[in-house]
């Protein structure tokens, strides 16, 4: 007989970028010509440390019996996300 707990967890990290972009083109009679193009990365902030998501389920197996699984036994771990706090933290990191 085996009794165990299977679980999977992840700690995602999100990257927020602020980029600038300029492109100057000239439309000619049969073609478009690219005169100037420039990209800037103005800011980049990573957010997510401490956030954790997960799923777990019990495993029970007895020799000679079929493996049984009940979706109602699955539990999910979801982080408590406060959008106002996240935006405030991001603004402080960028500014």
VMD Tcl script that builds the backbone (N, CA, C; Angstrom):
set m [mol new atoms 285]
animate dup $m
set s [atomselect $m all]
$s set {name element resname resid chain x y z} {
  {N N UNK 1 A 0.844 -1.168 0.000}
  {CA C UNK 1 A 0.000 0.000 0.000}
  {C C UNK 1 A 0.897 1.241 0.000}
  {N N UNK 2 A 0.492 2.252 -0.785}
  {CA C UNK 2 A 1.213 3.516 -0.859}
  {C C UNK 2 A 0.239 4.651 -0.571}
  {N N UNK 3 A 0.582 5.495 0.386}
  {CA C UNK 3 A -0.135 6.736 0.647}
  {C C UNK 3 A 0.875 7.868 0.522}
  {N N UNK 4 A 0.597 8.786 -0.387}
  {CA C UNK 4 A 1.527 9.890 -0.626}
  {C C UNK 4 A 0.748 11.141 -1.030}
  {N N UNK 5 A 1.449 12.233 -1.092}
  {CA C UNK 5 A 0.871 13.502 -1.516}
  {C C UNK 5 A 1.692 13.999 -2.705}
  {N N UNK 6 A 1.059 14.196 -3.848}
  {CA C UNK 6 A 1.737 14.746 -5.024}
  {C C UNK 6 A 1.439 16.237 -5.082}
  {N N UNK 7 A 2.489 17.029 -5.262}
  {CA C UNK 7 A 2.269 18.472 -5.349}
  {C C UNK 7 A 3.235 19.118 -6.325}
  {N N UNK 8 A 2.783 20.221 -6.863}
  {CA C UNK 8 A 3.548 20.995 -7.832}
  {C C UNK 8 A 3.368 22.458 -7.475}
  {N N UNK 9 A 4.480 23.186 -7.340}
  {CA C UNK 9 A 4.411 24.609 -7.031}
  {C C UNK 9 A 5.290 25.395 -7.995}
  {N N UNK 10 A 4.953 26.654 -8.180}
  {CA C UNK 10 A 5.723 27.540 -9.048}
  {C C UNK 10 A 5.711 28.942 -8.452}
  {N N UNK 11 A 6.804 29.655 -8.655}
  {CA C UNK 11 A 6.907 31.050 -8.233}
  {C C UNK 11 A 7.150 31.897 -9.481}
  {N N UNK 12 A 6.086 32.392 -10.098}
  {CA C UNK 12 A 6.254 33.152 -11.334}
  {C C UNK 12 A 6.869 34.527 -11.079}
  {N N UNK 13 A 7.610 35.001 -12.052}
  {CA C UNK 13 A 8.163 36.349 -12.040}
  {C C UNK 13 A 7.687 37.048 -13.306}
  {N N UNK 14 A 7.132 38.226 -13.140}
  {CA C UNK 14 A 6.633 39.007 -14.264}
  {C C UNK 14 A 7.603 40.143 -14.560}
  {N N UNK 15 A 7.836 40.413 -15.837}
  {CA C UNK 15 A 8.694 41.511 -16.249}
  {C C UNK 15 A 7.844 42.558 -16.946}
  {N N UNK 16 A 7.929 43.793 -16.454}
  {CA C UNK 16 A 7.201 44.913 -17.037}
  {C C UNK 16 A 8.222 45.840 -17.675}
  {N N UNK 17 A 8.023 46.157 -18.949}
  {CA C UNK 17 A 8.945 47.006 -19.703}
  {C C UNK 17 A 8.242 48.264 -20.176}
  {N N UNK 18 A 9.000 49.354 -20.218}
  {CA C UNK 18 A 8.546 50.582 -20.869}
  {C C UNK 18 A 9.549 50.856 -21.978}
  {N N UNK 19 A 9.052 50.863 -23.207}
  {CA C UNK 19 A 9.918 51.015 -24.372}
  {C C UNK 19 A 9.493 52.217 -25.194}
  {N N UNK 20 A 10.474 52.813 -25.881}
  {CA C UNK 20 A 10.199 53.886 -26.830}
  {C C UNK 20 A 10.578 53.428 -28.222}
  {N N UNK 21 A 9.893 54.006 -29.215}
  {CA C UNK 21 A 10.118 53.566 -30.589}
  {C C UNK 21 A 9.832 54.723 -31.538}
  {N N UNK 22 A 10.768 54.976 -32.463}
  {CA C UNK 22 A 10.585 56.001 -33.489}
  {C C UNK 22 A 10.900 55.369 -34.840}
  {N N UNK 23 A 10.031 55.635 -35.804}
  {CA C UNK 23 A 10.278 55.140 -37.164}
  {C C UNK 23 A 9.859 56.225 -38.147}
  {N N UNK 24 A 10.775 56.557 -39.046}
  {CA C UNK 24 A 10.506 57.565 -40.066}
  {C C UNK 24 A 10.593 56.873 -41.427}
  {N N UNK 25 A 9.519 56.975 -42.195}
  {CA C UNK 25 A 9.498 56.365 -43.524}
  {C C UNK 25 A 9.073 57.405 -44.558}
  {N N UNK 26 A 9.404 57.122 -45.787}
  {CA C UNK 26 A 8.977 57.959 -46.912}
  {C C UNK 26 A 8.218 57.070 -47.884}
  {N N UNK 27 A 7.017 57.488 -48.215}
  {CA C UNK 27 A 6.223 56.741 -49.195}
  {C C UNK 27 A 6.514 57.293 -50.581}
  {N N UNK 28 A 7.159 56.482 -51.389}
  {CA C UNK 28 A 7.439 56.843 -52.762}
  {C C UNK 28 A 6.369 56.234 -53.650}
  {N N UNK 29 A 6.435 56.506 -54.896}
  {CA C UNK 29 A 5.396 56.106 -55.821}
  {C C UNK 29 A 5.106 54.612 -55.774}
  {N N UNK 30 A 6.099 53.744 -55.797}
  {CA C UNK 30 A 5.896 52.306 -55.804}
  {C C UNK 30 A 6.471 51.598 -54.572}
  {N N UNK 31 A 7.052 52.351 -53.652}
  {CA C UNK 31 A 7.767 51.705 -52.552}
  {C C UNK 31 A 7.737 52.596 -51.311}
  {N N UNK 32 A 7.982 51.978 -50.157}
  {CA C UNK 32 A 8.140 52.706 -48.901}
  {C C UNK 32 A 9.583 52.530 -48.452}
  {N N UNK 33 A 10.244 53.651 -48.153}
  {CA C UNK 33 A 11.646 53.631 -47.772}
  {C C UNK 33 A 11.750 53.951 -46.286}
  {N N UNK 34 A 12.503 53.138 -45.574}
  {CA C UNK 34 A 12.735 53.344 -44.159}
  {C C UNK 34 A 13.915 54.304 -44.005}
  {N N UNK 35 A 13.663 55.533 -43.476}
  {CA C UNK 35 A 14.707 56.531 -43.340}
  {C C UNK 35 A 15.421 56.456 -41.991}
  {N N UNK 36 A 14.684 56.158 -40.929}
  {CA C UNK 36 A 15.274 56.143 -39.594}
  {C C UNK 36 A 14.417 55.266 -38.691}
  {N N UNK 37 A 15.084 54.494 -37.846}
  {CA C UNK 37 A 14.370 53.640 -36.893}
  {C C UNK 37 A 15.221 53.507 -35.626}
  {N N UNK 38 A 14.608 53.742 -34.472}
  {CA C UNK 38 A 15.335 53.682 -33.207}
  {C C UNK 38 A 14.422 53.109 -32.127}
  {N N UNK 39 A 14.980 52.215 -31.281}
  {CA C UNK 39 A 14.275 51.616 -30.144}
  {C C UNK 39 A 15.022 51.985 -28.863}
  {N N UNK 40 A 14.275 52.268 -27.794}
  {CA C UNK 40 A 14.860 52.531 -26.490}
  {C C UNK 40 A 14.149 51.692 -25.448}
  {N N UNK 41 A 14.902 51.110 -24.535}
  {CA C UNK 41 A 14.299 50.479 -23.363}
  {C C UNK 41 A 14.451 51.488 -22.233}
  {N N UNK 42 A 13.327 52.075 -21.845}
  {CA C UNK 42 A 13.344 53.142 -20.857}
  {C C UNK 42 A 13.367 52.618 -19.431}
  {N N UNK 43 A 12.676 51.523 -19.186}
  {CA C UNK 43 A 12.665 50.932 -17.840}
  {C C UNK 43 A 12.252 49.469 -17.954}
  {N N UNK 44 A 12.738 48.675 -17.011}
  {CA C UNK 44 A 12.359 47.269 -16.939}
  {C C UNK 44 A 12.354 46.865 -15.470}
  {N N UNK 45 A 11.241 46.303 -15.028}
  {CA C UNK 45 A 11.089 45.923 -13.632}
  {C C UNK 45 A 10.555 44.502 -13.564}
  {N N UNK 46 A 11.168 43.687 -12.698}
  {CA C UNK 46 A 10.658 42.340 -12.461}
  {C C UNK 46 A 9.873 42.339 -11.161}
  {N N UNK 47 A 8.760 41.627 -11.168}
  {CA C UNK 47 A 7.916 41.558 -9.985}
  {C C UNK 47 A 7.429 40.129 -9.814}
  {N N UNK 48 A 7.326 39.703 -8.583}
  {CA C UNK 48 A 6.756 38.387 -8.355}
  {C C UNK 48 A 7.386 37.591 -7.254}
  {N N UNK 49 A 8.467 38.070 -6.674}
  {CA C UNK 49 A 9.080 37.277 -5.614}
  {C C UNK 49 A 8.108 37.130 -4.458}
  {N N UNK 50 A 8.000 35.925 -3.970}
  {CA C UNK 50 A 7.078 35.663 -2.870}
  {C C UNK 50 A 5.716 35.167 -3.322}
  {N N UNK 51 A 5.374 35.373 -4.583}
  {CA C UNK 51 A 4.106 34.848 -5.081}
  {C C UNK 51 A 4.303 33.368 -5.409}
  {N N UNK 52 A 3.386 32.540 -4.973}
  {CA C UNK 52 A 3.515 31.108 -5.226}
  {C C UNK 52 A 2.160 30.520 -5.562}
  {N N UNK 53 A 2.127 29.735 -6.635}
  {CA C UNK 53 A 0.921 29.009 -7.015}
  {C C UNK 53 A 1.232 27.523 -6.942}
  {N N UNK 54 A 0.202 26.721 -6.684}
  {CA C UNK 54 A 0.460 25.291 -6.584}
  {C C UNK 54 A -0.801 24.461 -6.654}
  {N N UNK 55 A -0.596 23.177 -6.811}
  {CA C UNK 55 A -1.679 22.201 -6.836}
  {C C UNK 55 A -1.169 20.939 -6.143}
  {N N UNK 56 A -2.048 20.298 -5.380}
  {CA C UNK 56 A -1.651 19.047 -4.728}
  {C C UNK 56 A -2.840 18.096 -4.669}
  {N N UNK 57 A -2.515 16.814 -4.591}
  {CA C UNK 57 A -3.548 15.781 -4.539}
  {C C UNK 57 A -2.989 14.554 -3.819}
  {N N UNK 58 A -3.833 13.890 -3.056}
  {CA C UNK 58 A -3.371 12.673 -2.393}
  {C C UNK 58 A -3.305 11.507 -3.375}
  {N N UNK 59 A -2.378 10.597 -3.118}
  {CA C UNK 59 A -2.230 9.392 -3.931}
  {C C UNK 59 A -2.376 8.193 -2.997}
  {N N UNK 60 A -3.261 7.294 -3.367}
  {CA C UNK 60 A -3.445 6.067 -2.582}
  {C C UNK 60 A -3.479 4.895 -3.558}
  {N N UNK 61 A -2.633 3.913 -3.296}
  {CA C UNK 61 A -2.574 2.742 -4.174}
  {C C UNK 61 A -2.440 1.489 -3.321}
  {N N UNK 62 A -3.252 0.495 -3.651}
  {CA C UNK 62 A -3.142 -0.830 -3.033}
  {C C UNK 62 A -2.981 -1.850 -4.139}
  {N N UNK 63 A -2.046 -2.770 -3.948}
  {CA C UNK 63 A -1.793 -3.792 -4.956}
  {C C UNK 63 A -3.050 -4.623 -5.168}
  {N N UNK 64 A -3.339 -4.865 -6.450}
  {CA C UNK 64 A -4.497 -5.670 -6.804}
  {C C UNK 64 A -5.784 -4.865 -6.907}
  {N N UNK 65 A -5.757 -3.610 -6.587}
  {CA C UNK 65 A -6.941 -2.752 -6.700}
  {C C UNK 65 A -6.681 -1.678 -7.748}
  {N N UNK 66 A -7.728 -1.239 -8.413}
  {CA C UNK 66 A -7.537 -0.179 -9.416}
  {C C UNK 66 A -7.173 1.150 -8.741}
  {N N UNK 67 A -6.377 1.918 -9.450}
  {CA C UNK 67 A -5.999 3.242 -8.970}
  {C C UNK 67 A -7.234 4.133 -9.013}
  {N N UNK 68 A -7.518 4.810 -7.941}
  {CA C UNK 68 A -8.679 5.700 -7.924}
  {C C UNK 68 A -8.227 7.134 -7.684}
  {N N UNK 69 A -8.919 8.043 -8.347}
  {CA C UNK 69 A -8.600 9.461 -8.244}
  {C C UNK 69 A -9.905 10.239 -8.162}
  {N N UNK 70 A -9.976 11.180 -7.237}
  {CA C UNK 70 A -11.166 12.011 -7.092}
  {C C UNK 70 A -10.779 13.475 -7.273}
  {N N UNK 71 A -11.323 14.140 -8.266}
  {CA C UNK 71 A -11.013 15.561 -8.463}
  {C C UNK 71 A -11.354 16.424 -7.247}
  {N N UNK 72 A -12.265 15.975 -6.423}
  {CA C UNK 72 A -12.622 16.770 -5.248}
  {C C UNK 72 A -11.498 16.790 -4.198}
  {N N UNK 73 A -10.540 15.872 -4.303}
  {CA C UNK 73 A -9.415 15.839 -3.368}
  {C C UNK 73 A -8.276 16.775 -3.776}
  {N N UNK 74 A -8.352 17.342 -4.968}
  {CA C UNK 74 A -7.304 18.244 -5.451}
  {C C UNK 74 A -7.459 19.600 -4.769}
  {N N UNK 75 A -6.343 20.140 -4.273}
  {CA C UNK 75 A -6.356 21.470 -3.666}
  {C C UNK 75 A -5.422 22.391 -4.438}
  {N N UNK 76 A -5.803 23.647 -4.506}
  {CA C UNK 76 A -5.031 24.654 -5.223}
  {C C UNK 76 A -4.523 25.700 -4.244}
  {N N UNK 77 A -3.291 26.127 -4.453}
  {CA C UNK 77 A -2.696 27.193 -3.655}
  {C C UNK 77 A -2.577 28.408 -4.563}
  {N N UNK 78 A -3.299 29.456 -4.230}
  {CA C UNK 78 A -3.290 30.673 -5.035}
  {C C UNK 78 A -2.773 31.828 -4.192}
  {N N UNK 79 A -1.957 32.704 -4.790}
  {CA C UNK 79 A -1.434 33.830 -4.021}
  {C C UNK 79 A -2.512 34.884 -3.793}
  {N N UNK 80 A -2.355 35.631 -2.729}
  {CA C UNK 80 A -3.233 36.757 -2.454}
  {C C UNK 80 A -2.679 37.956 -3.219}
  {N N UNK 81 A -3.374 38.379 -4.276}
  {CA C UNK 81 A -2.876 39.451 -5.133}
  {C C UNK 81 A -3.691 40.708 -4.874}
  {N N UNK 82 A -2.989 41.782 -4.509}
  {CA C UNK 82 A -3.602 43.089 -4.291}
  {C C UNK 82 A -3.144 44.008 -5.425}
  {N N UNK 83 A -4.001 44.255 -6.441}
  {CA C UNK 83 A -3.577 45.044 -7.606}
  {C C UNK 83 A -3.067 46.442 -7.237}
  {N N UNK 84 A -3.688 47.087 -6.252}
  {CA C UNK 84 A -3.253 48.430 -5.860}
  {C C UNK 84 A -1.836 48.386 -5.302}
  {N N UNK 85 A -1.544 47.400 -4.480}
  {CA C UNK 85 A -0.208 47.257 -3.904}
  {C C UNK 85 A 0.823 46.954 -4.988}
  {N N UNK 86 A 0.468 46.102 -5.938}
  {CA C UNK 86 A 1.387 45.760 -7.032}
  {C C UNK 86 A 1.715 46.995 -7.857}
  {N N UNK 87 A 0.697 47.772 -8.231}
  {CA C UNK 87 A 0.934 48.973 -9.025}
  {C C UNK 87 A 1.772 49.987 -8.257}
  {N N UNK 88 A 1.504 50.140 -6.973}
  {CA C UNK 88 A 2.291 51.074 -6.154}
  {C C UNK 88 A 3.750 50.629 -6.109}
  {N N UNK 89 A 4.000 49.347 -5.884}
  {CA C UNK 89 A 5.373 48.823 -5.866}
  {C C UNK 89 A 6.077 49.031 -7.191}
  {N N UNK 90 A 5.365 48.787 -8.308}
  {CA C UNK 90 A 5.956 48.960 -9.629}
  {C C UNK 90 A 6.324 50.419 -9.888}
  {N N UNK 91 A 5.455 51.336 -9.513}
  {CA C UNK 91 A 5.734 52.768 -9.711}
  {C C UNK 91 A 6.957 53.175 -8.899}
  {N N UNK 92 A 7.075 52.705 -7.673}
  {CA C UNK 92 A 8.239 53.036 -6.842}
  {C C UNK 92 A 9.529 52.446 -7.416}
  {N N UNK 93 A 9.459 51.264 -8.018}
  {CA C UNK 93 A 10.657 50.650 -8.594}
  {C C UNK 93 A 11.092 51.358 -9.878}
  {N N UNK 94 A 10.111 51.841 -10.659}
  {CA C UNK 94 A 10.428 52.505 -11.917}
  {C C UNK 94 A 10.915 53.926 -11.681}
  {N N UNK 95 A 10.239 54.643 -10.792}
  {CA C UNK 95 A 10.541 56.071 -10.575}
  {C C UNK 95 A 11.771 56.273 -9.735}
}
mol reanalyze $m
mol bondsrecalc $m
mol representation Tube
mol addrep $m
